[in-house]
Amino acid sequence: MGDIAQHFDRVNFECHCGCGYDDVDPRVVRIVEDVRMHFNSPTVINSGCRCLAWNRKQGSKDTSQHVMGKAADIAVKGVAPKDVADYLESKEGFIGGLGRYNNFTHVDVRNKNARWGKN
């Protein structure tokens, strides 16, 4: 059992640079847990919280939702990223960012809809 959700620990969302930044928004955790439960398959957080320095090394903008702890890039074992994005898009009341990539799905909890990618 995870320490912040049934299947996730805070460390799953921690910045990959090793700085320890892990202040993930609980709404992100709920979305990722929902995806994990819906597909009944292990879900990997490829990128969650990012400190500004690590975010810049990733080539991302300083205004990235990752820097605010409001985003996660996820991959669900055995499930196409398109199917993950389609599931989230179909959820009534889903507001936030949804990025469609070949190997993962970006999800964030900004206060407006933003969509990108083509899968």
C-alpha positions, 0 to 999 in steps of 0.5 A: 500500500502506498503512503499517499494513495492505494498504489502510490508513495510520495517518492513516486512523484519526487523530482528525478534530480535527487533534490527531494522535491515531492510536493505533489498536488493531491488532485494529481495523485487522485487522477493517477490512482483513478487511471491505475484502478480503471486499467487495473495495471501498474502505472509508472510516473515517468515525471512528477514534481520537478525543481526549476533546475531539473525542469530546465534541464528537461528543456521545459518552460519555467511555467511548467505544471511539473514545477508547481507539483501539478503534473505527472507524465504516466505510462500504464503497463500494457495500455497504449497512451492513446487509450489512457488519454481517451479515458481521461478525456471521457471523464465528466468534469475533467479540467486540466492539461492532457498531453498525448505522446507516443510513450506516455500521457501528460496530465495536469490540474491547471484550472483550464483545459489544455490539449496537445499531441496527436495520438 
